[in-house]
Every structure is written in C-alpha cells, then in structure tokens.
C-alpha cells in the first residue's frame, strides 16, 4: 500500500512538472526593449515572476512575466533582473518594468 502511494505521488509530481505555462494573447504581443527606448514610453509598473524548475524554471518565468506585463495593458518591458539558481534546483526569478509604447510614432 505504501509503495502504491509512493509511486502515485512520484507520477503526480513528474506529470505536474510537465505542465507548461502558455502565453496569453496580451503576453504574446509584449516586446523586450532597452532602457533607452523606454524613455519615450509610459511606465505602468513593475512585475516579477518566480518559477521552480519543476514548472519550467527560466522559460516559465519568462512567459509568466510577459503575461503579467500584458495584463497591465503594457506592450513592452525592460528586464531589470533575471536570476537562475545553481544546479540541481535551477529555480528562476525575473523582474521587469512594464511600459506602454507608441512604436508607430517612433518610426
């Protein structure tokens, strides 16, 4: 009985780690810009994301950050910091400033 519970728990953890975070339509439209470009934009706020390695680590944190920036109504972001823990854990954290930019005006 204990062996079955242990196997079930292991399978649940492995399958849970396979879950991927998806872009929202707003998050997919977010651009990464430089601080120089951001000077011509409206700053909307600061967002952060922390994701454990079992949930995609750095990739999941990048997608989650873009989704949060898009949810603020922003279309651009400047990455302020990005940290990945050393192996074996490799959890990831990203902080970014969200901006609303008029890219058509700058062309």
N, C-alpha and C positions, 0 to 999 in steps of 0.2 A: 504494500500500500504506500509506504513512504517513498519507494523507488518510483512509483507511478506519479506521485505528486511532484517529485523532483524532476522527472522527465517533462511533465506538463509545464512546470514553471520555466524550465530551460527553453522549451519550444516557444512559449509565450514571449519570453524575453528576446529570443532571436527574431521572431516574426515582428515584434514591436520595433526592433531596430531596423527592420526593412522598410518601415513606413517612411515615405518621403514627403517632404513639405512641398507644396505646389505654389507657383506664382498666382497671385490674383491678377485680374486684368490691369488694375492700377499699378501693382508692383512690377509688372512686366514692362510698363511704359517708363519706369524711372531710369534716368541716366546717372552715371557717376561723373562728376565734374571736379575740376580743380578749385582750390580756394580763390584763385584769381578770377575765374569765370563766375564764381558765386557772388562776387562783389556787385554784379549787375542784377542780382535776383533778390527776391523777398525771402528772408529766413522764417521758417514756420515752426521750428523746434528741433529737439534732439531726440533720437530714438536709439535703443540698444536691443541687442538680442544675445542670448546665451543658449547654446545648444550642446548637449552631451554628445559624445562620439556615437553612442547607440542610436541617436536620432539624426545622424547626418553630419555632426560636427560643423566644420567650416562652411561647407556647401549649404547646409540647412540654415545656418546663421545668416549667410549672405541673402538667401531667398527671403527669410523672415524679416530681415532689415528692410529690404526693398518693399515688401508688402506693407510694413508699418509706415514707411515714408509715403507710399502711395495712399494709404488710408488717411493721412493728414491733408491730402489734397496737393501734395508736392509732386513735382515731376523730375526732380534732380536731388542728388545727395553728394555730400563731401564726407568721405570716410575719415573720422577723427582718430580712431584707434581700432586695431584688429589684433587679437591675441589668440594663439593656439597653445594649449598646454602641451608639455613634452609627453612622448610615449610613456606608458601604454595608454593613457587616458585620452589625450588629444581633444578635450572639450574646447569649444571656440566661443569667443565673445567679440562682438563688433559694436562700435558706437559710431553714429553718423548724424550729421546735421542735415535736416530736410529743407529744401528750397523750392520755391515756385519761380520758374524762369520763363521769360518770353524769348524762346530761341529764334522765333521768326524775326523779331526786332533786331537781333544782333547780326543778321545775315546781310 
